[in-house]
């Protein structure tokens, strides 16, 4: 993992990222999805053109990586009921109907891609367990059948 120690440049970049981008996203989960989307799946390097223009590519990548981990940790510390509400806000901001998202996430488990690289094993397990539990609740709420009836 890269050295994510705080520096004045990274702190300034983090404030800029929050002010201009993350504060516009209504949910913790949405911020996590957004930050994960900025990570190159082949290299693990985060990229954001605007932030790189202001702070430099290296500082931008480190800021995004640290922000992803911070947002992830904020979300897993929420009580399950608050995670449920936050996930509902995220889903309501998406184009497909919630039932479609829940069915797809249950089948593909694409939420695994939201994990930041620096998470601890316990954090990873907690996140995955919480998302699975929330998907079970949402399947029930929206009448979504589980793709594998044996589970």
N, C-alpha and C positions, 0 to 999 in steps of 0.2 A: 504494500500500500504506500502511496506517496506520502510525503511529509505534509500533513495538513495543519501544521502549527500556525497559529494566528500571526498575521503580519498586518501592518497598517494598510498595505495595498489590498490584501484579501478582505480585510474588514470593510474597506471602502467599497470594494466590488460586491460584497455581500449586502451592504446597505442599498446599493444601486439595484441589485437583483431583486431585493424585497420590494423596494419602492416602485420600480417600473414593471415588474412582472408578477412575482409571487403574491403580492397583496391583491392582485386582480383576480386571483383564483379563489373561489368561495370555500373550498374545503381543504383540510389537511391532505386527504387522500388524493384530491386533484393535483395538489402541489407535488406530491410524491410521484404521481403518474407523469406529470410534466417533466420533472427533473430526470426521471428514468428515461424518458424519451430523448433526452439530450446526450445520452451515453451511447457511443458507438459500440455496437454489439460484437464487433470483431476485435477491437482494441481495448475497450473499457474506458476510453478517454471521453470526457465530456466536452461538448462543443456548443458554443453560443456565439454567433457572429457579432452581435451587438456588444455583448459583454467583453469579448476579445478585443474589439476595437477600442474600448475604453480602458481596459485593464491589462491587455496582453493575453495571448492564448494560454500561457502556463498558469497565470493567476486566475483566469476565467475557469479553466478546467478544475483547478484545485478548489475554487469557490463553489462551483457547481457540485463537485463530489462531496464536499463538506456539508453543503446545504441539503443535499439529498439525504445524507445520513442523519442530519439534524431533524428534518421533517419526518423521516421514517421513525425516529426515536420519539418524537412528539406524539405521533399517531399511536404507536404501540403502548404508550403510557396512558392513553385515554381509557376510561372504563368501557367495557364492551357495549353498553347502551349508547354511549357517546360515539363510539366507532360506528355503530349501526346508523345513527343519525347522520354522521359525517359521510358515510358511504352512500346513504340515500341522497344527500345533497350532490355528491359527485355524479351518481347515476342520473339524477334529474337534469344535470347539465349536458348529458350526452345525447346524441341523436337517436340511436336505437332505443326501443322501449326497454325498461328495466328488466322485464322478463327475458328478453333476448340476451341481454348482457349477462344476467345470472346464469342462464342455460349455457352460454358460450364459456363463461369463466369456469363453470362446474366441469364442463367437458374437457377444455383445453388447459386449465390451470395456468393461464397466461399471467396471472398475478405473481408468479415466481419471478418474472422479469422485473418486478418493481423493487426487488431487494437490492440495496446498495452493496457494494463490494466489501465494505468494512464492517459489516454486522457481525456480532458475536453469534455463536451457535444457538445460545438460548434466545436471543432476539429473533433470529430466523425462525426457530421453532414456534415461538409465541405468535409471530406475525402470521405464519401459515395456519396455525391452529385457529387463530381469531378469524381469519378470512374464511376458512372452511366453515366454521360455526356460523358466521354471518350469512354465508351463501345458503346454508341449510335453512336458516330463519327466513331469508328472502325467498327461497324456493317455496316455502310454505305460504308466505304472505301473498305471493303473486301466482300461486298455483302452477309452478314450474316443475315438471317431472324430472327426476334425476336420470341422467342418460344411462346409468347402470343400476337397474332396480335392485341388484344384490347388495348395494352399498347403503 
